[in-house]
Amino acid sequence: MSDTATTGRTATAARPAGVRPGRRGRRTDWKAVGAFTLLTAPMLLGLGLFKYVAIGWSFLLSFSEARGTVDLGSWVGFDNYAFLLEDEAFRSSMTGIILFTCFIVPVTFGMSLGLAVLLHGMRRGRAFFRTSFLIPAAVSYVVAALVWKMSLFNGLPSGVANTIGGLFGWDVQSWIASTDPPLYWIVIITVRLWLQVGLYMILFLAGLQAIPVHLYEAASLDGASRWAQFRHITLPMLRNTSVAILMLILIAAFQAFDEFYNVFITAAGNSTAPVRPPLVFLYDTALKGQDYGVGSAGAFLLTLLIILVTLLQGRLVGFGRKD
């Protein structure tokens, strides 16, 4: 009798009765399923109740006359949407956030990538500078906005910005209140860059460390310059990382709220912002004006704009395209 026949008979004899070949791997580990359910149930319950149910309720409110109440009132169809699209203040807020996005996205992307490349090429002190640039990402937007408003750009001669400007002979400026020229944009943009650049720099650093070193060594042997290596090796190898970071920066730009609200808020709680991004406009409409129907409609218009722009950006940069 051959060894093969003997081996097959032994395997058949060792198989438990009632178990057919090929079904052993399909057994369900009910203990693992129970543990997974127990651990994820609170998160799924909270996510469903406070996110998806809330989104659905807000969607219904956007078609309802809901002033002073969050209960569904009389249905008004698309009147809330039409009202917002005809409202000059809402259109101005959308225009302002689009301009802000068009500026802040490329600047944040370029600074993050540039810092990451510089740090990646450093031989000493990389950990120190990496930590120093990342720390602002852990700071609250509210705290950072108040520091910018009350210390750096407070408009007093003793303020940091005016003190530095005085060294160059500049006049004292009321940075936040100045609209001609619009110096308040310097306050808004610098606080946003300070908060975000370090975080995206870390993501770029992770992408740079994944690039094989032998590519640069081969390019150096061929006499390629640093710029040529950056253009033909670094940028192509960072394509997926760049696409993800661009998408994150874009969404964060459209969701701007804290710096605009806290920089321009007065002690009496009134906003003096010369430009209100959509989230600030909707906050004033829904919570201060108690018009939840119009506020909900504006939230969905903004969401639709973010989705369209994100899809367009993904299309342009090749999101999901195979290498």
C-alpha positions, 0 to 999 in steps of 0.5 A: 500500500502506498504512503499516499493512501496511508496518509489520506486514510489517517487524515480521514480517521482524525477528522471529527464525525459530521464535519465535512471537508472544507467547513472547518475554517467557517466555524463562527467564533461566537466568543469573539463576536460577543466581545466585539459586540460588547466593545463596539455597542456603546460607540455604535449606539452613540454614533447612531443616536447623536450623529445619524439620527441628528442628521436625519432630524436636521434634514427634516427640519430643513423642510419645515417652518421651525422658528423657536422650536426643534419640533417639526412644524409646517412643511415649507418644502424648499423655501428655506433653501430658496431663502438662503440662496437669495440671502445676500448675507449667506451668499457673502459668507459662502464667497468669503469661505471659498476665497479663504479656502483658495488661499489657505489650502495651497499655503498650508499644503506647501508649508507642511510639505516644505517643512517635512522635506527640510526635517527629513533631510536633517541629521541632528535635531529632527526630533526636537523640531518635529515635536516643536511643530507638532505641539500647536496641533494639540492646542484648542482653536479657541485658546489659540484664537484668544491668544492671537486676539489678546496678546499677539494682535491686540492692537496696543503698542505693547502687543507682540505684532506692533512691537515687532513692527515698531522695530521696522518703523511701522505705525501701530496697527489695530489688526483685528479692527482694520478693514482697509486694508483688511489686516484682520486676514493676517490674524485669521490666516496666521492662527490657522497656519500655526495650528495646522501646519505641524499636523500635516507636516507629520503626515508628510514625514511619515510618507517621506520615511516610506520612500526607499532610500535606494531611489535617491542613491541611484538618482545621485549616482546618475547625477540628478540634482536635489530639485530633480530628485524632489520632482521625479521621486519625492512628489510621485511617491507622495501622491497618495499622501498628498491627496489625503492631506489635500482633502483634509485641509480642504474640508477643514477650511470649509468648516472654519468657525472657532478662529472667526468667531472667537477673534471677532466676538466682543465682551457683550457676545456680539460678533464684529466680524467683517466676514462670517464663514457659513458656520458662523452665519448658521450659528447666528441663524439657528441659535441666536435667531432661533430659526432652526429650519433655515439653519438646517437648510444652510448646513446641508447646502454647505455639506453639499458644497464640501462634497462637490468640491471634495469630489472635484479635487479628488478627480483633479488629483487622481484620488483612487487612481491605481499607480 
